[in-house]
Amino acid sequence: MIDPVLLRENPDVVRASQVARGESPDTVDEALAADQQRRSAIAEFETLRAEQNAHGKLVAKAPKEEKQALVAQAQELAAKVKAAQAAVTDAEAQFEAAVRRLGNIIIDGVPAGGEDDYVVVKTVGEIPSFDFEPRDHLELGELLGAIDMARGAKVSGARFDFLRGIGARLELAIMNMALDKALANGFTPLITPTLVKPEIMQGTGFLGAHADEIYRLEADDLYLTGTSEVALAGYHSDEIIDLENGPLRYAGWSTCYRREAGSAGKDTRGIIRVHQFNKLEMFVYTKPEHAEAEHARLLAWQEEMMAALELSYRVIDTAAGDLGSSAARKYDVEAWVPTQGAYRELTSTSNCTTFQARRLGIRYRPSEDDGAGSASGAPKAGKTAPVATLNGTLATTRWIVAILETHQQADGSVRVPEALRPYLGGLETLVPQA
């Protein structure tokens, strides 16, 4: 949810953000009208409530012969107050619905447009070349006895798989390598729930345009998460957290589920786009003024993982229309996949500013050292204010695709990147099964 004060005082900023996202600016006018109606309803209720309180004092002091008439007036006032309170509740619900249709305000410099309007920030590493016809990750996975799509489909249907043998070990190795990276940078590891309540899913912004991607258990009114970001965002919901000693950083390890609705015919081969996978997700709560610097750190840690796994990659600044409602800026890190002749997303990191925290009621107490109250719009020292939240993936099942294809050899074996070897018991080469 965006800041209502920003909406009221700088509606043109909100309009520009909506236009950059490819959304109608009319939603801003609707939210402004709903805000005005809400404020008018509150003012009317407060006026009537004050009148009711004053009248109550008159009744208490009135002579007996006047009380009957005054009590009748008091009953009329009570009915008006009750009706005004109901009007406030209705107006607040309408405002809430209107403002929730607005995406987060994009950060200056985010490119406008849709999925294809990203800007390449950097390209790192040489694109691998081979003196043989490279195999794709599924053929390699089958040669290595690492991936079994056929039995995954037999047991669970399309877009499910078994990682077996060295495939299972490889995923755990990648995840443990990422966990060590997270621990070295002050993250607290969490194994998170993968079922969450509707208010938590709604609070993170996932029940908007992409709600059809999410599995829902209707009988229990719970959602299966497509990323541990959801549970991690909900971890401190309705709390006032202490950020005086720096940001709170969590690394959530979980299985993730996505329906992949609307992806018929896309990436049907192999494990690029599946319904179930594992992921280690970084999640940070920080002071809003530190969010952009923290975003740069999350991206740097992701790049360090790419470099350690000896992958060629690029970083893109995602266009506004492809951010999702919660993110104010998102960077994707895409690795080169040789048999596709293209960069494919392996990981992303998003700065959600205070958008999720406002929805989930996550706040902190600014201090004088933060410059609280020293500038227009700055929160006052001691008064609570929404935190900023950020997220970024540090490892996921899809990384196996780039590792197998990049480091393959002519005989179908795969060289293990040196940094990954300690997590595979020193294994240097993955060899085909006899």
C-alpha distance (Angstrom), angle and dihedral (degrees) to the residues before:
residue distance angle dihedral
M1 . . .
I2 3.79 . .
D3 3.80 123.7 .
P4 3.85 108.1 -83.5
V5 3.81 89.6 -148.5
L6 3.81 90.5 56.5
L7 3.80 89.6 48.7
R8 3.81 91.1 51.4
E9 3.81 98.8 41.7
N10 3.83 102.0 33.0
P11 3.80 107.5 26.6
D12 3.82 91.6 153.2
V13 3.81 89.7 63.8
V14 3.79 89.4 54.1
R15 3.82 91.9 45.9
A16 3.81 91.6 51.5
S17 3.80 90.4 50.6
Q18 3.79 92.0 50.2
V19 3.81 91.7 49.2
A20 3.82 91.0 49.5
R21 3.80 88.3 52.7
G22 3.80 90.2 52.3
E23 3.80 91.7 -111.3
S24 3.79 128.2 131.1
P25 3.82 115.1 -93.4
D26 3.82 86.6 -145.6
T27 3.80 87.4 83.3
V28 3.80 87.6 68.2
D29 3.80 92.4 55.0
E30 3.79 90.0 47.9
A31 3.80 90.6 52.2
L32 3.82 91.6 47.3
A33 3.82 90.9 51.2
A34 3.80 90.6 48.4
D35 3.80 90.2 49.0
Q36 3.82 91.3 51.6
Q37 3.79 90.8 48.6
R38 3.81 90.6 49.0
R39 3.82 93.1 50.0
S40 3.81 91.7 46.9
A41 3.80 91.0 50.2
I42 3.82 91.0 49.7
A43 3.82 91.4 49.1
E44 3.81 91.5 49.8
F45 3.80 91.4 48.9
E46 3.81 92.7 48.4
T47 3.81 91.9 48.9
L48 3.80 91.9 50.5
R49 3.79 91.9 44.2
A50 3.82 91.2 52.8
E51 3.79 90.0 48.1
Q52 3.80 89.7 49.8
N53 3.81 92.0 51.3
A54 3.81 92.3 48.7
H55 3.80 91.2 47.6
G56 3.78 90.2 50.3
K57 3.80 89.7 59.1
L58 3.83 90.1 51.3
V59 3.79 91.1 52.4
A60 3.79 91.2 50.9
K61 3.83 92.4 52.7
A62 3.83 99.2 36.7
P63 3.81 122.7 112.5
K64 3.77 114.8 -104.0
E65 3.82 94.2 -106.7
E66 3.85 90.9 57.4
K67 3.77 98.5 43.9
Q68 3.81 98.4 83.2
A69 3.81 92.6 59.5
L70 3.79 92.2 42.9
V71 3.81 92.0 49.5
A72 3.81 89.5 52.5
Q73 3.80 89.2 52.4
A74 3.79 89.4 47.7
Q75 3.80 90.1 55.1
E76 3.80 90.6 51.1
L77 3.80 90.1 49.9
A78 3.80 91.2 48.4
A79 3.80 90.0 54.6
K80 3.81 90.8 49.6
V81 3.82 91.3 48.8
K82 3.80 91.0 49.9
A83 3.81 91.1 50.0
A84 3.82 91.0 47.1
Q85 3.80 91.1 50.0
A86 3.81 89.8 51.9
A87 3.82 88.8 49.9
V88 3.82 89.8 53.0
T89 3.81 91.3 50.9
D90 3.80 90.9 49.9
A91 3.82 93.4 45.6
E92 3.79 92.1 48.7
A93 3.81 90.7 50.8
Q94 3.80 90.4 50.4
F95 3.80 91.5 48.7
E96 3.81 91.2 47.8
A97 3.81 90.6 52.0
A98 3.81 92.2 46.7
V99 3.80 96.5 47.9
R100 3.83 91.8 46.0
R101 3.80 88.0 62.6
L102 3.79 88.7 65.6
G103 3.80 119.1 88.9
N104 3.78 122.1 -136.2
I105 3.81 115.0 -76.1
I106 3.80 106.6 -96.8
I107 3.80 118.9 -124.5
D108 3.81 118.1 -110.2
G109 3.78 110.5 -87.8
V110 3.79 97.8 30.8
P111 3.82 106.6 134.1
A112 3.79 116.8 -112.8
G113 3.79 121.2 -126.5
G114 3.77 139.1 49.4
E115 3.80 141.7 -59.3
D116 3.82 95.4 -49.4
D117 3.81 96.8 44.6
Y118 3.81 97.7 79.1
V119 3.81 121.9 131.2
V120 3.81 120.3 -129.9
V121 3.81 107.3 -126.6
K122 3.80 96.9 -175.7
T123 3.80 143.0 -20.7
V124 3.81 118.2 -143.0
G125 3.80 130.4 -166.8
E126 3.77 134.1 8.5
I127 3.78 119.3 -71.9
P128 3.81 105.8 -109.0
S129 3.80 118.2 -111.0
F130 3.79 128.8 -164.2
D131 3.80 135.7 -156.6
F132 3.81 88.0 -145.6
E133 3.80 135.9 50.2
P134 3.82 104.1 -82.3
R135 3.78 119.5 -130.8
D136 3.79 121.6 -133.6
H137 3.80 120.6 -113.7
L138 3.80 94.8 -98.9
E139 3.81 94.1 53.1
L140 3.79 89.0 47.1
G141 3.79 91.2 45.8
E142 3.79 91.3 52.6
L143 3.82 92.4 47.2
L144 3.80 89.6 51.4
G145 3.81 93.3 45.0
A146 3.82 86.1 -120.7
I147 3.83 104.7 118.6
D148 3.80 128.1 40.4
M149 3.80 111.0 -176.1
A150 3.80 95.7 161.9
R151 3.79 94.5 61.6
G152 3.80 90.8 40.9
A153 3.80 88.2 58.2
K154 3.80 91.6 44.1
V155 3.80 92.1 53.8
S156 3.81 102.1 35.1
G157 3.81 110.4 5.2
A158 3.79 134.9 -110.7
R159 3.81 119.6 -11.0
F160 3.80 94.6 25.3
D161 3.79 125.2 109.8
F162 3.76 146.5 173.4
L163 3.78 118.8 -122.5
R164 3.77 103.7 -154.5
G165 3.78 138.4 177.3
I166 3.77 110.7 -17.2
G167 3.82 89.6 4.2
A168 3.81 91.3 63.2
R169 3.79 90.7 43.8
L170 3.79 91.4 48.6
E171 3.79 92.9 54.2
L172 3.80 92.5 48.1
A173 3.81 89.5 47.5
I174 3.81 92.1 53.9
M175 3.79 91.7 46.3
N176 3.81 93.6 48.2
M177 3.79 91.4 47.5
A178 3.81 88.3 53.0
L179 3.80 91.2 46.6
D180 3.81 90.2 55.0
K181 3.81 88.9 50.5
A182 3.79 89.8 51.6
L183 3.80 93.9 47.3
A184 3.81 91.1 50.0
N185 3.80 88.9 56.6
G186 3.78 98.9 49.7
F187 3.80 102.2 -93.3
T188 3.79 121.2 148.4
P189 3.82 109.7 -138.0
L190 3.80 118.7 -128.8
I191 3.79 131.0 -178.9
T192 3.78 99.2 -147.9
P193 3.81 135.9 -153.1
T194 3.79 112.4 -100.8
L195 3.80 94.0 -155.2
V196 3.80 116.9 69.4
K197 3.79 138.3 176.9
P198 3.83 120.4 -101.0
E199 3.81 92.9 -110.5
I200 3.81 90.9 57.3
M201 3.80 93.3 47.8
Q202 3.80 89.8 45.9
G203 3.78 91.7 46.9
T204 3.78 93.4 58.1
G205 3.80 91.5 51.9
F206 3.80 98.5 -113.7
L207 3.80 97.1 122.2
G208 3.79 94.4 71.6
A209 3.79 127.7 81.1
H210 3.82 93.1 -18.5
A211 3.79 99.1 46.3
D212 3.80 89.8 117.2
E213 3.83 88.3 66.8
I214 3.80 91.5 65.8
Y215 3.79 127.9 87.5
R216 3.80 113.3 -132.2
L217 3.80 128.6 -163.9
E218 3.78 99.2 -148.8
A219 3.80 96.4 -174.2
D220 3.81 90.0 58.6
D221 3.82 98.5 30.1
L222 3.80 90.6 -127.7
Y223 3.80 133.2 129.0
L224 3.80 129.4 -139.2
T225 3.79 109.1 -129.0
G226 3.80 123.0 -121.9
T227 3.80 89.7 -160.0
S228 3.79 135.0 13.8
E229 3.82 85.7 -121.3
V230 3.81 85.8 89.7
A231 3.80 96.1 56.4
L232 3.80 91.7 38.9
A233 3.81 91.3 53.1
G234 3.80 89.3 49.9
Y235 3.81 93.1 47.6
H236 3.82 92.7 88.3
S237 3.81 98.4 26.9
D238 3.83 114.0 148.3
E239 3.81 91.0 11.3
I240 3.80 137.0 118.5
I241 3.79 105.3 -135.1
D242 3.79 131.1 -161.5
L243 3.82 114.3 -118.1
E244 3.81 97.9 162.9
N245 3.81 91.5 106.4
G246 3.78 93.8 47.6
P247 3.81 136.6 -82.8
L248 3.80 123.8 -28.8
R249 3.80 107.7 -120.4
Y250 3.80 123.2 -168.3
A251 3.80 131.3 -179.6
G252 3.81 111.2 -153.8
W253 3.81 118.9 -158.9
S254 3.80 112.4 -164.4
T255 3.76 148.2 137.9
C256 3.81 110.3 -104.3
Y257 3.80 131.7 -152.8
R258 3.80 130.3 -156.5
R259 3.78 128.8 173.5
E260 3.82 91.9 -149.9
A261 3.80 88.7 -145.9
G262 3.78 112.4 -175.8
S263 3.80 93.3 22.4
A264 3.81 97.5 102.5
G265 3.79 109.0 151.7
K266 3.82 93.8 10.3
D267 3.81 119.1 119.7
T268 3.78 92.7 -20.8
R269 3.80 91.7 156.2
G270 3.76 118.4 81.3
I271 3.79 130.9 -21.3
I272 3.80 103.8 -45.7
R273 3.80 94.9 102.2
V274 3.80 112.2 22.5
H275 3.78 135.7 149.1
Q276 3.82 96.7 -120.8
F277 3.80 130.7 35.6
N278 3.79 142.1 141.0
K279 3.77 127.2 -107.9
L280 3.79 142.8 178.6
E281 3.80 107.6 -145.8
M282 3.79 127.1 -167.7
F283 3.79 114.8 -144.3
V284 3.79 126.4 -177.4
Y285 3.80 135.7 -168.8
T286 3.80 111.5 -162.9
K287 3.78 143.8 150.7
P288 3.82 110.6 -77.6
E289 3.80 93.7 -118.4
H290 3.81 90.0 57.7
A291 3.81 96.8 47.9
E292 3.80 99.4 95.7
A293 3.80 93.0 49.3
E294 3.81 89.8 48.2
H295 3.80 89.4 50.1
A296 3.81 89.4 56.6
R297 3.81 89.6 51.3
L298 3.81 93.1 51.4
L299 3.81 90.0 51.2
A300 3.81 91.3 48.3
W301 3.82 91.7 53.3
Q302 3.80 90.2 50.4
E303 3.79 90.5 50.4
E304 3.79 90.4 49.9
M305 3.81 88.5 56.7
M306 3.82 91.2 50.0
A307 3.80 91.3 50.1
A308 3.81 93.1 46.2
L309 3.81 89.8 53.1
E310 3.82 88.5 50.0
L311 3.79 94.4 -123.0
S312 3.79 127.2 154.0
Y313 3.79 108.1 -126.8
R314 3.76 147.4 159.4
V315 3.81 133.5 -146.7
I316 3.79 119.4 -136.0
D317 3.79 130.8 -167.3
T318 3.80 101.2 -134.2
A319 3.80 117.4 -129.5
A320 3.80 119.0 -111.4
G321 3.80 95.0 -109.6
D322 3.81 91.1 56.8
L323 3.81 98.0 48.3
G324 3.79 101.4 89.9
S325 3.78 118.8 -125.6
S326 3.83 97.8 -76.5
A327 3.80 103.1 50.5
A328 3.79 123.2 85.7
R329 3.82 89.9 -173.0
K330 3.80 132.7 2.7
Y331 3.78 131.8 -170.8
D332 3.80 120.2 -160.3
V333 3.80 121.6 -156.6
E334 3.79 109.4 -151.4
A335 3.80 124.0 -169.0
W336 3.79 124.3 -152.0
V337 3.81 112.5 -104.5
P338 3.82 106.0 -160.4
T339 3.81 100.7 -154.4
Q340 3.79 91.4 49.3
G341 3.79 93.2 45.3
A342 3.79 88.9 -139.1
Y343 3.77 145.1 92.3
R344 3.80 112.6 -101.7
E345 3.79 127.0 -165.8
L346 3.78 113.8 -100.6
T347 3.76 99.0 164.7
S348 3.79 143.8 -2.7
T349 3.77 138.7 -165.1
S350 3.80 126.8 -152.2
N351 3.79 135.3 -164.1
C352 3.80 105.8 -149.2
T353 3.83 94.0 178.4
T354 3.84 108.2 -160.6
F355 3.82 95.6 -34.8
Q356 3.82 98.6 104.2
A357 3.80 94.1 35.6
R358 3.81 92.0 56.8
R359 3.80 90.3 53.3
L360 3.79 93.7 45.2
G361 3.81 98.6 40.5
I362 3.83 96.6 -118.6
R363 3.81 112.3 157.0
Y364 3.80 143.9 161.6
R365 3.82 135.4 -161.1
P366 3.81 112.8 -109.4
S367 3.80 116.3 -143.2
E368 3.79 132.6 -148.9
D369 3.82 87.2 -101.4
D370 3.81 88.4 64.7
G371 3.80 90.2 59.7
A372 3.80 87.3 -110.2
G373 3.78 111.6 -177.7
S374 3.82 92.4 2.8
A375 3.79 94.7 108.6
S376 3.76 135.7 39.5
G377 3.77 108.8 -82.5
A378 3.82 94.2 12.2
P379 3.82 114.4 133.0
K380 3.79 116.8 -106.5
A381 3.79 119.8 -108.5
G382 3.79 109.9 -95.6
K383 3.79 93.6 15.6
T384 3.78 114.0 108.4
A385 3.80 120.6 -113.9
P386 3.83 134.7 -179.7
V387 3.80 117.5 -86.4
A388 3.80 124.5 -134.2
T389 3.81 119.9 -112.9
L390 3.80 129.1 -155.4
N391 3.78 134.6 179.4
G392 3.78 139.1 -170.0
T393 3.79 136.6 169.8
L394 3.80 116.1 -118.6
A395 3.82 98.2 -179.1
T396 3.77 138.8 -2.8
T397 3.80 141.2 167.3
R398 3.82 92.5 -97.7
W399 3.81 90.3 68.7
I400 3.81 88.0 75.5
V401 3.82 87.8 70.8
A402 3.81 94.6 60.8
I403 3.81 94.3 39.6
L404 3.81 94.8 52.9
E405 3.80 95.4 44.0
T406 3.81 96.9 42.4
H407 3.80 97.2 47.1
Q408 3.82 99.8 37.6
Q409 3.78 122.4 129.0
A410 3.79 132.2 -150.5
D411 3.81 95.0 -96.8
G412 3.81 93.3 54.3
S413 3.78 94.2 -99.6
V414 3.79 120.9 127.2
R415 3.79 126.5 -138.8
V416 3.81 112.2 -131.3
P417 3.82 112.8 -131.2
E418 3.79 108.7 -111.5
A419 3.82 94.4 -120.0
L420 3.82 90.6 55.3
R421 3.80 96.8 49.9
P422 3.82 97.4 84.9
Y423 3.82 87.9 58.7
L424 3.82 90.5 54.6
G425 3.78 97.0 49.6
G426 3.80 92.7 -94.9
L427 3.82 93.8 -54.6
E428 3.81 110.2 163.4
T429 3.80 101.6 -176.8
L430 3.80 135.2 29.7
V431 3.78 106.4 -141.9
P432 3.83 130.9 -158.4
Q433 3.79 116.4 -101.0
A434 3.78 116.7 -110.1
